[in-house]
Amino acid sequence: MFVRVWRTLVDLVRARRQRSRVRCQLAAMTERELQDCGMTRAEIAYELTKPVRRK
């Protein structure tokens, strides 16, 4: 039981860190890079203001 809870917590922390890294990368992108990805600054701003939770 304890091992399952521990693994779940570790997985949650890993996912949160990964999302945090992705958000930082998005924030650092230039306008040209965003256009290449098909995203706008407004979409990035929206994503950055969302709480760091699941999905």
FIGU-612169 format. One record per residue (C-alpha): residue number from 1; residue in three letters; z, x negated, y. Coordinates in pm, 1 decimal, padded with zeros to 6 digits. Layout:
# residues N
@resi->NUM&resn->ALA&z->Z&x->X&y->Y
...
END
This chain:
# residues 55
@resi->1&resn->MET&z->00000.0&x->00000.0&y->00000.0
@resi->2&resn->PHE&z->00101.0&x->-00270.3&y->00248.1
@resi->3&resn->VAL&z->-00210.0&x->-00474.5&y->00170.0
@resi->4&resn->ARG&z->-00436.9&x->-00176.4&y->00237.9
@resi->5&resn->VAL&z->-00270.4&x->-00108.5&y->00573.1
@resi->6&resn->TRP&z->-00291.2&x->-00475.3&y->00666.1
@resi->7&resn->ARG&z->-00660.9&x->-00492.5&y->00578.9
@resi->8&resn->THR&z->-00730.0&x->-00180.7&y->00783.7
@resi->9&resn->LEU&z->-00555.4&x->-00332.3&y->01085.0
@resi->10&resn->VAL&z->-00743.5&x->-00659.1&y->01046.2
@resi->11&resn->ASP&z->-01074.9&x->-00469.8&y->01024.5
@resi->12&resn->LEU&z->-00991.2&x->-00273.5&y->01339.3
@resi->13&resn->VAL&z->-00908.9&x->-00590.0&y->01531.9
@resi->14&resn->ARG&z->-01230.8&x->-00754.7&y->01416.8
@resi->15&resn->ALA&z->-01439.2&x->-00453.8&y->01520.4
@resi->16&resn->ARG&z->-01270.3&x->-00441.0&y->01860.1
@resi->17&resn->ARG&z->-01333.8&x->-00810.7&y->01920.9
@resi->18&resn->GLN&z->-01696.8&x->-00775.4&y->01816.7
@resi->19&resn->ARG&z->-01751.8&x->-00482.1&y->02053.8
@resi->20&resn->SER&z->-01581.1&x->-00678.6&y->02330.0
@resi->21&resn->ARG&z->-01815.5&x->-00974.1&y->02276.4
@resi->22&resn->VAL&z->-02120.2&x->-00746.4&y->02280.8
@resi->23&resn->ARG&z->-02005.2&x->-00583.2&y->02603.8
@resi->24&resn->CYS&z->-01961.1&x->-00923.7&y->02766.9
@resi->25&resn->GLN&z->-02308.9&x->-01025.6&y->02656.1
@resi->26&resn->LEU&z->-02457.2&x->-00704.4&y->02796.3
@resi->27&resn->ALA&z->-02279.8&x->-00755.8&y->03127.8
@resi->28&resn->ALA&z->-02421.1&x->-01107.9&y->03154.2
@resi->29&resn->MET&z->-02784.8&x->-01008.4&y->03092.3
@resi->30&resn->THR&z->-03045.1&x->-01032.1&y->03367.2
@resi->31&resn->GLU&z->-03258.4&x->-00737.0&y->03476.3
@resi->32&resn->ARG&z->-03553.6&x->-00881.1&y->03284.6
@resi->33&resn->GLU&z->-03352.9&x->-00914.0&y->02963.7
@resi->34&resn->LEU&z->-03229.2&x->-00558.3&y->03000.4
@resi->35&resn->GLN&z->-03585.7&x->-00433.7&y->03046.9
@resi->36&resn->ASP&z->-03686.8&x->-00617.4&y->02730.5
@resi->37&resn->CYS&z->-03409.8&x->-00431.4&y->02545.6
@resi->38&resn->GLY&z->-03505.6&x->-00101.1&y->02703.7
@resi->39&resn->MET&z->-03174.3&x->-00063.3&y->02885.7
@resi->40&resn->THR&z->-03078.0&x->-00014.6&y->03248.0
@resi->41&resn->ARG&z->-02782.1&x->-00134.8&y->03454.3
@resi->42&resn->ALA&z->-02654.4&x->00223.3&y->03464.6
@resi->43&resn->GLU&z->-02643.9&x->00238.7&y->03083.7
@resi->44&resn->ILE&z->-02460.7&x->-00094.0&y->03073.9
@resi->45&resn->ALA&z->-02212.3&x->00021.8&y->03338.7
@resi->46&resn->TYR&z->-02144.8&x->00336.8&y->03137.6
@resi->47&resn->GLU&z->-02092.3&x->00135.1&y->02820.6
@resi->48&resn->LEU&z->-01856.3&x->-00106.4&y->02994.9
@resi->49&resn->THR&z->-01637.3&x->00174.4&y->03128.5
@resi->50&resn->LYS&z->-01589.8&x->00336.2&y->02787.8
@resi->51&resn->PRO&z->-01256.9&x->00262.5&y->02623.0
@resi->52&resn->VAL&z->-01267.2&x->00006.4&y->02343.2
@resi->53&resn->ARG&z->-01224.9&x->00238.1&y->02047.6
@resi->54&resn->ARG&z->-01411.9&x->00329.7&y->01737.5
@resi->55&resn->LYS&z->-01775.1&x->00410.1&y->01810.4
END
